[in-house]
Amino acid sequence: MIRAEAVDAAEFPDLANQFRVQGVPQTVINAGKGSAVGAIPEGRMLAEIKNALQN
Amino acid sequence: MEKLLNQEVAGQIKQAFDNLTNPVQILYFGSQENCDYCAETLQLLTEVSEIDERVSLSTYDLAADSALAAKFQVDKAPAIIIAGKDGEEILDLGIQFSGIPSGYEFSTLINDILLASARDSGLSAETREYLKTLEKPLHMQVFVTPT
């Protein structure tokens, strides 16, 4: 149900470009439904996930 | 072939692996096509798995083992799945690394192995409660640069 994938942005530049990744770390949720830039605390990540799943 | 991990680093990993509880299965997916870092990634994983017998490595090819790749939702190479192991059964924990875990990301790989062994996400009760209620799949891709 839940997959967490670390992606090397340099090795997969097409994917990084597709999601407009400009800085790292950047977390892309469900192929662009949501996005979070930087190393953010768990609570904020949870809010981003909730938000993304509503879209 | 020259080792990627020097003795000092291998010693540190051995120490970290003292805390392993459950066995861990690493699945490596490589490709014959257009994969600059496949060989190096495989060598790195081989050296890591040789440090502790509770860490096993199995190697696959994205094209030749497409059914298994699909099962773990692997669509690129090199890709690494960090899974649990229960006897002969592989437990998919949803942990994947796409690309070579070198530089700063090497410690992410080691931490992933420790996490998979403990089978504990370390998340708060609130987060766990919410995630239990998920009705559709959640895929989080964390873009990183290993240098």
N, CA and C atoms of all chains as a GROMACS GRO file, in nm:
protein
  606
    1MET      N    1   0.082  -0.122   0.000
    1MET     CA    2   0.000   0.000   0.000
    1MET      C    3   0.086   0.127   0.000
    2ILE      N    4   0.196   0.122   0.076
    2ILE     CA    5   0.283   0.240   0.086
    2ILE      C    6   0.422   0.205   0.034
    3ARG      N    7   0.469   0.286  -0.061
    3ARG     CA    8   0.605   0.265  -0.111
    3ARG      C    9   0.686   0.392  -0.091
    4ALA      N   10   0.804   0.376  -0.036
    4ALA     CA   11   0.897   0.488  -0.020
    4ALA      C   12   1.019   0.459  -0.106
    5GLU      N   13   1.048   0.549  -0.198
    5GLU     CA   14   1.156   0.527  -0.295
    5GLU      C   15   1.251   0.646  -0.295
    6ALA      N   16   1.377   0.619  -0.267
    6ALA     CA   17   1.479   0.723  -0.284
    6ALA      C   18   1.524   0.718  -0.429
    7VAL      N   19   1.525   0.832  -0.496
    7VAL     CA   20   1.562   0.836  -0.637
    7VAL      C   21   1.682   0.928  -0.656
    8ASP      N   22   1.786   0.875  -0.716
    8ASP     CA   23   1.903   0.956  -0.748
    8ASP      C   24   1.866   1.049  -0.865
    9ALA      N   25   1.853   1.177  -0.833
    9ALA     CA   26   1.807   1.275  -0.932
    9ALA      C   27   1.906   1.288  -1.048
   10ALA      N   28   2.035   1.265  -1.020
   10ALA     CA   29   2.137   1.279  -1.124
   10ALA      C   30   2.130   1.162  -1.221
   11GLU      N   31   2.093   1.046  -1.170
   11GLU     CA   32   2.090   0.927  -1.255
   11GLU      C   33   1.959   0.914  -1.333
   12PHE      N   34   1.855   0.974  -1.280
   12PHE     CA   35   1.725   0.969  -1.348
   12PHE      C   36   1.674   1.111  -1.370
   13PRO      N   37   1.748   1.188  -1.453
   13PRO     CA   38   1.716   1.330  -1.473
   13PRO      C   39   1.579   1.352  -1.539
   14ASP      N   40   1.537   1.260  -1.625
   14ASP     CA   41   1.407   1.277  -1.692
   14ASP      C   42   1.294   1.279  -1.588
   15LEU      N   43   1.306   1.190  -1.491
   15LEU     CA   44   1.205   1.181  -1.386
   15LEU      C   45   1.210   1.307  -1.299
   16ALA      N   46   1.332   1.350  -1.268
   16ALA     CA   47   1.348   1.472  -1.187
   16ALA      C   48   1.290   1.593  -1.260
   17ASN      N   49   1.312   1.598  -1.391
   17ASN     CA   50   1.257   1.709  -1.471
   17ASN      C   51   1.105   1.703  -1.479
   18GLN      N   52   1.055   1.581  -1.494
   18GLN     CA   53   0.909   1.562  -1.504
   18GLN      C   54   0.838   1.621  -1.382
   19PHE      N   55   0.901   1.605  -1.266
   19PHE     CA   56   0.839   1.655  -1.142
   19PHE      C   57   0.897   1.790  -1.099
   20ARG      N   58   0.972   1.851  -1.190
   20ARG     CA   59   1.030   1.983  -1.165
   20ARG      C   60   1.110   1.988  -1.034
   21VAL      N   61   1.194   1.889  -1.016
   21VAL     CA   62   1.278   1.886  -0.897
   21VAL      C   63   1.393   1.984  -0.916
   22GLN      N   64   1.403   2.080  -0.824
   22GLN     CA   65   1.510   2.180  -0.837
   22GLN      C   66   1.609   2.173  -0.724
   23GLY      N   67   1.561   2.129  -0.608
   23GLY     CA   68   1.653   2.114  -0.495
   23GLY      C   69   1.632   1.977  -0.434
   24VAL      N   70   1.728   1.932  -0.357
   24VAL     CA   71   1.712   1.804  -0.289
   24VAL      C   72   1.728   1.824  -0.139
   25PRO      N   73   1.664   1.744  -0.056
   25PRO     CA   74   1.568   1.643  -0.099
   25PRO      C   75   1.435   1.705  -0.139
   26GLN      N   76   1.369   1.642  -0.234
   26GLN     CA   77   1.232   1.681  -0.267
   26GLN      C   78   1.148   1.553  -0.274
   27THR      N   79   1.037   1.556  -0.204
   27THR     CA   80   0.951   1.438  -0.200
   27THR      C   81   0.832   1.457  -0.292
   28VAL      N   82   0.818   1.368  -0.389
   28VAL     CA   83   0.705   1.372  -0.482
   28VAL      C   84   0.606   1.264  -0.440
   29ILE      N   85   0.482   1.305  -0.418
   29ILE     CA   86   0.380   1.212  -0.370
   29ILE      C   87   0.286   1.173  -0.484
   30ASN      N   88   0.269   1.044  -0.502
   30ASN     CA   89   0.181   0.987  -0.605
   30ASN      C   90   0.195   1.058  -0.741
   31ALA      N   91   0.316   1.051  -0.792
   31ALA     CA   92   0.348   1.102  -0.926
   31ALA      C   93   0.303   1.246  -0.948
   32GLY      N   94   0.326   1.332  -0.849
   32GLY     CA   95   0.302   1.474  -0.867
   32GLY      C   96   0.174   1.527  -0.805
   33LYS      N   97   0.095   1.439  -0.740
   33LYS     CA   98  -0.026   1.486  -0.672
   33LYS      C   99   0.012   1.580  -0.557
   34GLY      N  100   0.130   1.559  -0.505
   34GLY     CA  101   0.181   1.645  -0.400
   34GLY      C  102   0.331   1.651  -0.407
   35SER      N  103   0.388   1.752  -0.341
   35SER     CA  104   0.532   1.768  -0.343
   35SER      C  105   0.576   1.843  -0.218
   36ALA      N  106   0.688   1.803  -0.162
   36ALA     CA  107   0.740   1.870  -0.044
   36ALA      C  108   0.890   1.892  -0.062
   37VAL      N  109   0.932   2.015  -0.050
   37VAL     CA  110   1.073   2.047  -0.070
   37VAL      C  111   1.144   2.054   0.065
   38GLY      N  112   1.261   1.995   0.070
   38GLY     CA  113   1.344   2.001   0.190
   38GLY      C  114   1.318   1.885   0.284
   39ALA      N  115   1.402   1.879   0.387
   39ALA     CA  116   1.385   1.776   0.489
   39ALA      C  117   1.288   1.832   0.593
   40ILE      N  118   1.160   1.797   0.578
   40ILE     CA  119   1.057   1.856   0.664
   40ILE      C  120   1.018   1.758   0.776
   41PRO      N  121   0.969   1.813   0.888
   41PRO     CA  122   0.930   1.726   0.999
   41PRO      C  123   0.814   1.633   0.962
   42GLU      N  124   0.802   1.526   1.038
   42GLU     CA  125   0.702   1.422   1.012
   42GLU      C  126   0.560   1.479   1.002
   43GLY      N  127   0.526   1.568   1.095
   43GLY     CA  128   0.391   1.624   1.097
   43GLY      C  129   0.356   1.699   0.969
   44ARG      N  130   0.456   1.772   0.917
   44ARG     CA  131   0.431   1.846   0.793
   44ARG      C  132   0.421   1.751   0.674
   45MET      N  133   0.502   1.645   0.678
   45MET     CA  134   0.496   1.547   0.570
   45MET      C  135   0.358   1.479   0.570
   46LEU      N  136   0.309   1.451   0.688
   46LEU     CA  137   0.177   1.389   0.700
   46LEU      C  138   0.069   1.480   0.640
   47ALA      N  139   0.081   1.610   0.668
   47ALA     CA  140  -0.015   1.706   0.613
   47ALA      C  141  -0.007   1.709   0.460
   48GLU      N  142   0.115   1.702   0.407
   48GLU     CA  143   0.134   1.700   0.261
   48GLU      C  144   0.071   1.575   0.200
   49ILE      N  145   0.087   1.463   0.269
   49ILE     CA  146   0.030   1.336   0.220
   49ILE      C  147  -0.123   1.345   0.217
   50LYS      N  148  -0.180   1.394   0.327
   50LYS     CA  149  -0.327   1.408   0.335
   50LYS      C  150  -0.377   1.496   0.222
   51ASN      N  151  -0.308   1.606   0.202
   51ASN     CA  152  -0.344   1.702   0.099
   51ASN      C  153  -0.337   1.639  -0.040
   52ALA      N  154  -0.228   1.565  -0.064
   52ALA     CA  155  -0.208   1.503  -0.196
   52ALA      C  156  -0.315   1.398  -0.224
   53LEU      N  157  -0.354   1.324  -0.123
   53LEU     CA  158  -0.450   1.216  -0.145
   53LEU      C  159  -0.592   1.269  -0.165
   54GLN      N  160  -0.614   1.395  -0.129
   54GLN     CA  161  -0.746   1.456  -0.153
   54GLN      C  162  -0.760   1.504  -0.296
   55ASN      N  163  -0.645   1.528  -0.362
   55ASN     CA  164  -0.649   1.582  -0.498
   55ASN      C  165  -0.687   1.475  -0.600
   56MET      N  166   3.897  -0.772  -0.802
   56MET     CA  167   3.851  -0.633  -0.814
   56MET      C  168   3.876  -0.558  -0.683
   57GLU      N  169   3.914  -0.435  -0.694
   57GLU     CA  170   3.939  -0.354  -0.574
   57GLU      C  171   3.809  -0.329  -0.498
   58LYS      N  172   3.817  -0.334  -0.368
   58LYS     CA  173   3.698  -0.315  -0.283
   58LYS      C  174   3.651  -0.170  -0.287
   59LEU      N  175   3.520  -0.151  -0.281
   59LEU     CA  176   3.465  -0.015  -0.272
   59LEU      C  177   3.466   0.033  -0.126
   60LEU      N  178   3.446  -0.062  -0.034
   60LEU     CA  179   3.444  -0.026   0.108
   60LEU      C  180   3.581  -0.057   0.168
   61ASN      N  181   3.642   0.043   0.227
   61ASN     CA  182   3.770   0.015   0.292
   61ASN      C  183   3.745  -0.052   0.427
   62GLN      N  184   3.854  -0.099   0.489
   62GLN     CA  185   3.842  -0.176   0.612
   62GLN      C  186   3.772  -0.100   0.723
   63GLU      N  187   3.800   0.028   0.730
   63GLU     CA  188   3.743   0.110   0.837
   63GLU      C  189   3.591   0.118   0.824
   64VAL      N  190   3.545   0.149   0.702
   64VAL     CA  191   3.400   0.159   0.677
   64VAL      C  192   3.333   0.024   0.698
   65ALA      N  193   3.395  -0.082   0.649
   65ALA     CA  194   3.339  -0.216   0.667
   65ALA      C  195   3.325  -0.248   0.816
   66GLY      N  196   3.423  -0.204   0.894
   66GLY     CA  197   3.420  -0.225   1.040
   66GLY      C  198   3.305  -0.151   1.105
   67GLN      N  199   3.281  -0.028   1.057
   67GLN     CA  200   3.170   0.053   1.112
   67GLN      C  201   3.035  -0.012   1.081
   68ILE      N  202   3.024  -0.064   0.958
   68ILE     CA  203   2.898  -0.130   0.920
   68ILE      C  204   2.877  -0.256   1.003
   69LYS      N  205   2.984  -0.330   1.022
   69LYS     CA  206   2.977  -0.453   1.102
   69LYS      C  207   2.925  -0.420   1.243
   70GLN      N  208   2.973  -0.310   1.296
   70GLN     CA  209   2.930  -0.265   1.429
   70GLN      C  210   2.781  -0.228   1.428
   71ALA      N  211   2.739  -0.154   1.324
   71ALA     CA  212   2.598  -0.114   1.313
   71ALA      C  213   2.509  -0.238   1.298
   72PHE      N  214   2.558  -0.337   1.226
   72PHE     CA  215   2.480  -0.459   1.202
   72PHE      C  216   2.471  -0.548   1.326
   73ASP      N  217   2.548  -0.516   1.430
   73ASP     CA  218   2.534  -0.589   1.557
   73ASP      C  219   2.391  -0.577   1.610
   74ASN      N  220   2.325  -0.465   1.572
   74ASN     CA  221   2.190  -0.438   1.620
   74ASN      C  222   2.081  -0.504   1.536
   75LEU      N  223   2.118  -0.578   1.434
   75LEU     CA  224   2.017  -0.643   1.349
   75LEU      C  225   1.938  -0.744   1.431
   76THR      N  226   1.808  -0.748   1.407
   76THR     CA  227   1.724  -0.847   1.475
   76THR      C  228   1.673  -0.950   1.375
   77ASN      N  229   1.579  -0.909   1.289
   77ASN     CA  230   1.527  -1.000   1.186
   77ASN      C  231   1.616  -0.997   1.062
   78PRO      N  232   1.622  -1.109   0.989
   78PRO     CA  233   1.701  -1.110   0.866
   78PRO      C  234   1.645  -1.016   0.760
   79VAL      N  235   1.733  -0.969   0.673
   79VAL     CA  236   1.695  -0.873   0.569
   79VAL      C  237   1.734  -0.930   0.433
   80GLN      N  238   1.644  -0.913   0.336
   80GLN     CA  239   1.671  -0.957   0.199
   80GLN      C  240   1.684  -0.834   0.109
   81ILE      N  241   1.798  -0.822   0.043
   81ILE     CA  242   1.816  -0.713  -0.053
   81ILE      C  243   1.796  -0.771  -0.193
   82LEU      N  244   1.709  -0.707  -0.270
   82LEU     CA  245   1.688  -0.747  -0.408
   82LEU      C  246   1.747  -0.639  -0.498
   83TYR      N  247   1.840  -0.682  -0.582
   83TYR     CA  248   1.903  -0.589  -0.676
   83TYR      C  249   1.848  -0.612  -0.816
   84PHE      N  250   1.805  -0.506  -0.881
   84PHE     CA  251   1.759  -0.514  -1.021
   84PHE      C  252   1.855  -0.434  -1.108
   85GLY      N  253   1.922  -0.505  -1.199
   85GLY     CA  254   2.011  -0.439  -1.292
   85GLY      C  255   1.955  -0.443  -1.432
   86SER      N  256   2.032  -0.390  -1.526
   86SER     CA  257   1.989  -0.392  -1.666
   86SER      C  258   2.111  -0.398  -1.757
   87GLN      N  259   2.097  -0.466  -1.870
   87GLN     CA  260   2.206  -0.475  -1.967
   87GLN      C  261   2.214  -0.347  -2.050
   88GLU      N  262   2.106  -0.270  -2.045
   88GLU     CA  263   2.100  -0.154  -2.134
   88GLU      C  264   2.117  -0.023  -2.057
   89ASN      N  265   2.206   0.060  -2.106
   89ASN     CA  266   2.211   0.198  -2.061
   89ASN      C  267   2.211   0.213  -1.908
   90CYS      N  268   2.299   0.138  -1.844
   90CYS     CA  269   2.302   0.145  -1.698
   90CYS      C  270   2.446   0.170  -1.651
   91ASP      N  271   2.478   0.298  -1.635
   91ASP     CA  272   2.615   0.337  -1.603
   91ASP      C  273   2.663   0.283  -1.468
   92TYR      N  274   2.570   0.277  -1.372
   92TYR     CA  275   2.613   0.245  -1.236
   92TYR      C  276   2.572   0.106  -1.187
   93CYS      N  277   2.522   0.023  -1.278
   93CYS     CA  278   2.474  -0.108  -1.236
   93CYS      C  279   2.586  -0.193  -1.174
   94ALA      N  280   2.700  -0.202  -1.241
   94ALA     CA  281   2.809  -0.287  -1.193
   94ALA      C  282   2.858  -0.241  -1.055
   95GLU      N  283   2.874  -0.110  -1.041
   95GLU     CA  284   2.924  -0.055  -0.915
   95GLU      C  285   2.823  -0.075  -0.802
   96THR      N  286   2.695  -0.056  -0.835
   96THR     CA  287   2.590  -0.075  -0.734
   96THR      C  288   2.589  -0.220  -0.685
   97LEU      N  289   2.600  -0.314  -0.781
   97LEU     CA  290   2.600  -0.455  -0.744
   97LEU      C  291   2.721  -0.490  -0.657
   98GLN      N  292   2.835  -0.433  -0.692
   98GLN     CA  293   2.955  -0.460  -0.612
   98GLN      C  294   2.939  -0.406  -0.470
   99LEU      N  295   2.884  -0.286  -0.460
   99LEU     CA  296   2.862  -0.224  -0.328
   99LEU      C  297   2.769  -0.311  -0.242
  100LEU      N  298   2.659  -0.356  -0.302
  100LEU     CA  299   2.562  -0.439  -0.229
  100LEU      C  300   2.624  -0.574  -0.190
  101THR      N  301   2.706  -0.628  -0.280
  101THR     CA  302   2.772  -0.755  -0.251
  101THR      C  303   2.863  -0.740  -0.129
  102GLU      N  304   2.940  -0.631  -0.127
  102GLU     CA  305   3.031  -0.609  -0.014
  102GLU      C  306   2.954  -0.588   0.116
  103VAL      N  307   2.842  -0.516   0.109
  103VAL     CA  308   2.760  -0.492   0.230
  103VAL      C  309   2.700  -0.623   0.280
  104SER      N  310   2.649  -0.705   0.188
  104SER     CA  311   2.582  -0.828   0.230
  104SER      C  312   2.681  -0.931   0.284
  105GLU      N  313   2.808  -0.918   0.245
  105GLU     CA  314   2.910  -1.012   0.293
  105GLU      C  315   2.950  -0.984   0.438
  106ILE      N  316   2.913  -0.867   0.488
  106ILE     CA  317   2.955  -0.827   0.623
  106ILE      C  318   2.880  -0.905   0.732
  107ASP      N  319   2.752  -0.935   0.705
  107ASP     CA  320   2.672  -1.002   0.809
  107ASP      C  321   2.581  -1.105   0.743
  108GLU      N  322   2.579  -1.226   0.798
  108GLU     CA  323   2.502  -1.333   0.733
  108GLU      C  324   2.351  -1.311   0.743
  109ARG      N  325   2.309  -1.217   0.828
  109ARG     CA  326   2.165  -1.188   0.835
  109ARG      C  327   2.117  -1.100   0.720
  110VAL      N  328   2.213  -1.049   0.642
  110VAL     CA  329   2.178  -0.968   0.525
  110VAL      C  330   2.207  -1.049   0.399
  111SER      N  331   2.101  -1.083   0.324
  111SER     CA  332   2.117  -1.163   0.202
  111SER      C  333   2.093  -1.076   0.080
  112LEU      N  334   2.159  -1.113  -0.028
  112LEU     CA  335   2.144  -1.039  -0.154
  112LEU      C  336   2.102  -1.134  -0.265
  113SER      N  337   1.999  -1.097  -0.341
  113SER     CA  338   1.966  -1.172  -0.461
  113SER      C  339   1.964  -1.074  -0.578
  114THR      N  340   2.008  -1.119  -0.694
  114THR     CA  341   2.023  -1.027  -0.807
  114THR      C  342   1.933  -1.066  -0.923
  115TYR      N  343   1.876  -0.965  -0.984
  115TYR     CA  344   1.780  -0.985  -1.092
  115TYR      C  345   1.807  -0.887  -1.206
  116ASP      N  346   1.747  -0.918  -1.318
  116ASP     CA  347   1.757  -0.830  -1.434
  116ASP      C  348   1.618  -0.775  -1.466
  117LEU      N  349   1.614  -0.645  -1.485
  117LEU     CA  350   1.487  -0.575  -1.509
  117LEU      C  351   1.406  -0.639  -1.623
  118ALA      N  352   1.474  -0.680  -1.729
  118ALA     CA  353   1.404  -0.738  -1.845
  118ALA      C  354   1.377  -0.887  -1.825
  119ALA      N  355   1.481  -0.961  -1.785
  119ALA     CA  356   1.467  -1.107  -1.773
  119ALA      C  357   1.375  -1.146  -1.657
  120ASP      N  358   1.373  -1.065  -1.554
  120ASP     CA  359   1.289  -1.094  -1.437
  120ASP      C  360   1.176  -0.991  -1.425
  121SER      N  361   1.112  -0.965  -1.538
  121SER     CA  362   1.012  -0.857  -1.543
  121SER      C  363   0.893  -0.882  -1.451
  122ALA      N  364   0.856  -1.010  -1.430
  122ALA     CA  365   0.741  -1.038  -1.344
  122ALA      C  366   0.771  -0.998  -1.200
  123LEU      N  367   0.892  -1.032  -1.155
  123LEU     CA  368   0.931  -0.996  -1.019
  123LEU      C  369   0.946  -0.844  -1.005
  124ALA      N  370   1.002  -0.782  -1.109
  124ALA     CA  371   1.016  -0.637  -1.109
  124ALA      C  372   0.879  -0.571  -1.096
  125ALA      N  373   0.782  -0.623  -1.169
  125ALA     CA  374   0.646  -0.568  -1.164
  125ALA      C  375   0.587  -0.587  -1.025
  126LYS      N  376   0.612  -0.701  -0.965
  126LYS     CA  377   0.560  -0.730  -0.832
  126LYS      C  378   0.609  -0.627  -0.730
  127PHE      N  379   0.736  -0.587  -0.746
  127PHE     CA  380   0.792  -0.489  -0.653
  127PHE      C  381   0.784  -0.346  -0.710
  128GLN      N  382   0.714  -0.332  -0.821
  128GLN     CA  383   0.695  -0.203  -0.887
  128GLN      C  384   0.826  -0.135  -0.922
  129VAL      N  385   0.923  -0.215  -0.964
  129VAL     CA  386   1.052  -0.162  -1.006
  129VAL      C  387   1.048  -0.136  -1.156
  130ASP      N  388   1.080  -0.013  -1.197
  130ASP     CA  389   1.075   0.022  -1.339
  130ASP      C  390   1.204   0.087  -1.387
  131LYS      N  391   1.308   0.087  -1.305
  131LYS     CA  392   1.435   0.143  -1.348
  131LYS      C  393   1.552   0.065  -1.289
  132ALA      N  394   1.670   0.090  -1.344
  132ALA     CA  395   1.788   0.020  -1.295
  132ALA      C  396   1.906   0.117  -1.286
  133PRO      N  397   1.993   0.104  -1.186
  133PRO     CA  398   1.983   0.003  -1.082
  133PRO      C  399   1.875   0.039  -0.980
  134ALA      N  400   1.807  -0.063  -0.931
  134ALA     CA  401   1.709  -0.043  -0.825
  134ALA      C  402   1.735  -0.146  -0.715
  135ILE      N  403   1.712  -0.102  -0.592
  135ILE     CA  404   1.737  -0.187  -0.477
  135ILE      C  405   1.611  -0.193  -0.393
  136ILE      N  406   1.566  -0.314  -0.364
  136ILE     CA  407   1.453  -0.332  -0.273
  136ILE      C  408   1.509  -0.385  -0.140
  137ILE      N  409   1.475  -0.317  -0.032
  137ILE     CA  410   1.516  -0.364   0.100
  137ILE      C  411   1.394  -0.430   0.162
  138ALA      N  412   1.399  -0.562   0.174
  138ALA     CA  413   1.282  -0.636   0.220
  138ALA      C  414   1.314  -0.715   0.347
  139GLY      N  415   1.209  -0.757   0.413
  139GLY     CA  416   1.226  -0.846   0.527
  139GLY      C  417   1.235  -0.989   0.477
  140LYS      N  418   1.275  -1.078   0.566
  140LYS     CA  419   1.287  -1.218   0.526
  140LYS      C  420   1.237  -1.304   0.641
  141ASP      N  421   1.144  -1.392   0.606
  141ASP     CA  422   1.085  -1.480   0.707
  141ASP      C  423   1.101  -1.623   0.654
  142GLY      N  424   1.203  -1.692   0.697
  142GLY     CA  425   1.234  -1.822   0.639
  142GLY      C  426   1.267  -1.802   0.492
  143GLU      N  427   1.189  -1.865   0.403
  143GLU     CA  428   1.213  -1.848   0.260
  143GLU      C  429   1.126  -1.736   0.202
  144GLU      N  430   1.038  -1.683   0.284
  144GLU     CA  431   0.944  -1.583   0.236
  144GLU      C  432   1.004  -1.442   0.241
  145ILE      N  433   0.983  -1.368   0.130
  145ILE     CA  434   1.031  -1.230   0.125
  145ILE      C  435   0.916  -1.136   0.160
  146LEU      N  436   0.939  -1.049   0.258
  146LEU     CA  437   0.834  -0.956   0.301
  146LEU      C  438   0.857  -0.820   0.237
  147ASP      N  439   0.767  -0.780   0.150
  147ASP     CA  440   0.779  -0.650   0.086
  147ASP      C  441   0.743  -0.541   0.186
  148LEU      N  442   0.841  -0.458   0.220
  148LEU     CA  443   0.817  -0.350   0.317
  148LEU      C  444   0.798  -0.215   0.248
  149GLY      N  445   0.802  -0.217   0.114
  149GLY     CA  446   0.781  -0.093   0.039
  149GLY      C  447   0.899   0.003   0.041
  150ILE      N  448   1.019  -0.052   0.060
  150ILE     CA  449   1.138   0.034   0.066
  150ILE      C  450   1.224   0.011  -0.057
  151GLN      N  451   1.249   0.118  -0.130
  151GLN     CA  452   1.324   0.106  -0.256
  151GLN      C  453   1.427   0.218  -0.270
  152PHE      N  454   1.537   0.184  -0.332
  152PHE     CA  455   1.638   0.285  -0.368
  152PHE      C  456   1.664   0.274  -0.516
  153SER      N  457   1.648   0.384  -0.589
  153SER     CA  458   1.674   0.384  -0.733
  153SER      C  459   1.799   0.465  -0.761
  154GLY      N  460   1.901   0.398  -0.811
  154GLY     CA  461   2.030   0.463  -0.833
  154GLY      C  462   2.133   0.405  -0.739
  155ILE      N  463   2.255   0.454  -0.750
  155ILE     CA  464   2.361   0.400  -0.665
  155ILE      C  465   2.363   0.472  -0.529
  156PRO      N  466   2.355   0.397  -0.419
  156PRO     CA  467   2.358   0.463  -0.288
  156PRO      C  468   2.501   0.491  -0.244
  157SER      N  469   2.562   0.588  -0.309
  157SER     CA  470   2.700   0.622  -0.275
  157SER      C  471   2.704   0.752  -0.200
  158GLY      N  472   2.820   0.791  -0.155
  158GLY     CA  473   2.837   0.918  -0.084
  158GLY      C  474   2.746   0.925   0.036
  159TYR      N  475   2.678   1.037   0.049
  159TYR     CA  476   2.592   1.061   0.163
  159TYR      C  477   2.479   0.958   0.171
  160GLU      N  478   2.434   0.911   0.055
  160GLU     CA  479   2.321   0.818   0.052
  160GLU      C  480   2.360   0.676   0.096
  161PHE      N  481   2.489   0.653   0.113
  161PHE     CA  482   2.530   0.520   0.160
  161PHE      C  483   2.477   0.495   0.301
  162SER      N  484   2.477   0.600   0.384
  162SER     CA  485   2.425   0.582   0.520
  162SER      C  486   2.274   0.561   0.518
  163THR      N  487   2.206   0.616   0.413
  163THR     CA  488   2.063   0.589   0.397
  163THR      C  489   2.040   0.441   0.374
  164LEU      N  490   2.125   0.381   0.291
  164LEU     CA  491   2.113   0.238   0.263
  164LEU      C  492   2.130   0.156   0.391
  165ILE      N  493   2.234   0.188   0.467
  165ILE     CA  494   2.260   0.115   0.592
  165ILE      C  495   2.143   0.132   0.689
  166ASN      N  496   2.092   0.256   0.698
  166ASN     CA  497   1.977   0.282   0.786
  166ASN      C  498   1.852   0.207   0.740
  167ASP      N  499   1.833   0.199   0.608
  167ASP     CA  500   1.719   0.124   0.553
  167ASP      C  501   1.728  -0.023   0.594
  168ILE      N  502   1.848  -0.076   0.591
  168ILE     CA  503   1.868  -0.217   0.628
  168ILE      C  504   1.834  -0.238   0.777
  169LEU      N  505   1.880  -0.144   0.861
  169LEU     CA  506   1.852  -0.154   1.005
  169LEU      C  507   1.702  -0.142   1.032
  170LEU      N  508   1.638  -0.050   0.958
  170LEU     CA  509   1.493  -0.028   0.971
  170LEU      C  510   1.414  -0.152   0.930
  171ALA      N  511   1.455  -0.211   0.819
  171ALA     CA  512   1.387  -0.331   0.768
  171ALA      C  513   1.404  -0.447   0.865
  172SER      N  514   1.520  -0.453   0.928
  172SER     CA  515   1.546  -0.560   1.023
  172SER      C  516   1.462  -0.543   1.148
  173ALA      N  517   1.451  -0.420   1.196
  173ALA     CA  518   1.372  -0.392   1.316
  173ALA      C  519   1.222  -0.401   1.287
  174ARG      N  520   1.186  -0.385   1.160
  174ARG     CA  521   1.045  -0.383   1.116
  174ARG      C  522   0.964  -0.283   1.197
  175ASP      N  523   1.027  -0.169   1.218
  175ASP     CA  524   0.960  -0.060   1.290
  175ASP      C  525   0.993   0.070   1.220
  176SER      N  526   0.889   0.140   1.174
  176SER     CA  527   0.911   0.263   1.098
  176SER      C  528   0.961   0.377   1.185
  177GLY      N  529   0.937   0.370   1.315
  177GLY     CA  530   0.976   0.479   1.404
  177GLY      C  531   0.882   0.598   1.397
  178LEU      N  532   0.771   0.584   1.325
  178LEU     CA  533   0.677   0.696   1.310
  178LEU      C  534   0.592   0.714   1.435
  179SER      N  535   0.534   0.833   1.447
  179SER     CA  536   0.449   0.864   1.563
  179SER      C  537   0.317   0.787   1.556
  180ALA      N  538   0.250   0.777   1.671
  180ALA     CA  539   0.122   0.707   1.678
  180ALA      C  540   0.021   0.773   1.584
  181GLU      N  541   0.021   0.905   1.578
  181GLU     CA  542  -0.074   0.978   1.494
  181GLU      C  543  -0.056   0.941   1.347
  182THR      N  544   0.070   0.943   1.302
  182THR     CA  545   0.099   0.909   1.162
  182THR      C  546   0.056   0.766   1.132
  183ARG      N  547   0.090   0.675   1.222
  183ARG     CA  548   0.054   0.533   1.201
  183ARG      C  549  -0.097   0.516   1.190
  184GLU      N  550  -0.172   0.584   1.278
  184GLU     CA  551  -0.318   0.573   1.275
  184GLU      C  552  -0.373   0.618   1.142
  185TYR      N  553  -0.320   0.731   1.092
  185TYR     CA  554  -0.368   0.783   0.964
  185TYR      C  555  -0.335   0.686   0.851
  186LEU      N  556  -0.210   0.638   0.849
  186LEU     CA  557  -0.167   0.551   0.739
  186LEU      C  558  -0.247   0.421   0.735
  187LYS      N  559  -0.295   0.376   0.851
  187LYS     CA  560  -0.378   0.255   0.856
  187LYS      C  561  -0.510   0.274   0.782
  188THR      N  562  -0.554   0.400   0.774
  188THR     CA  563  -0.684   0.428   0.713
  188THR      C  564  -0.675   0.449   0.560
  189LEU      N  565  -0.554   0.443   0.505
  189LEU     CA  566  -0.537   0.468   0.361
  189LEU      C  567  -0.621   0.373   0.278
  190GLU      N  568  -0.689   0.429   0.180
  190GLU     CA  569  -0.771   0.345   0.093
  190GLU      C  570  -0.710   0.331  -0.046
  191LYS      N  571  -0.618   0.420  -0.078
  191LYS     CA  572  -0.547   0.404  -0.206
  191LYS      C  573  -0.396   0.405  -0.182
  192PRO      N  574  -0.324   0.350  -0.280
  192PRO     CA  575  -0.178   0.339  -0.263
  192PRO      C  576  -0.111   0.475  -0.248
  193LEU      N  577  -0.007   0.476  -0.169
  193LEU     CA  578   0.073   0.597  -0.149
  193LEU      C  579   0.215   0.567  -0.195
  194HIS      N  580   0.263   0.645  -0.291
  194HIS     CA  581   0.399   0.628  -0.343
  194HIS      C  582   0.475   0.758  -0.320
  195MET      N  583   0.577   0.751  -0.238
  195MET     CA  584   0.656   0.870  -0.209
  195MET      C  585   0.794   0.853  -0.272
  196GLN      N  586   0.830   0.946  -0.359
  196GLN     CA  587   0.961   0.942  -0.423
  196GLN      C  588   1.045   1.058  -0.369
  197VAL      N  589   1.148   1.024  -0.298
  197VAL     CA  590   1.237   1.127  -0.241
  197VAL      C  591   1.357   1.142  -0.333
  198PHE      N  592   1.362   1.255  -0.401
  198PHE     CA  593   1.475   1.280  -0.492
  198PHE      C  594   1.595   1.328  -0.412
  199VAL      N  595   1.708   1.265  -0.440
  199VAL     CA  596   1.830   1.297  -0.368
  199VAL      C  597   1.946   1.304  -0.467
  200THR      N  598   2.055   1.363  -0.423
  200THR     CA  599   2.180   1.355  -0.500
  200THR      C  600   2.285   1.296  -0.408
  201PRO      N  601   2.342   1.184  -0.447
  201PRO     CA  602   2.428   1.108  -0.356
  201PRO      C  603   2.563   1.172  -0.323
  202THR      N  604   2.603   1.274  -0.394
  202THR     CA  605   2.738   1.327  -0.369
  202THR      C  606   2.741   1.423  -0.251
   0.00000   0.00000   0.00000
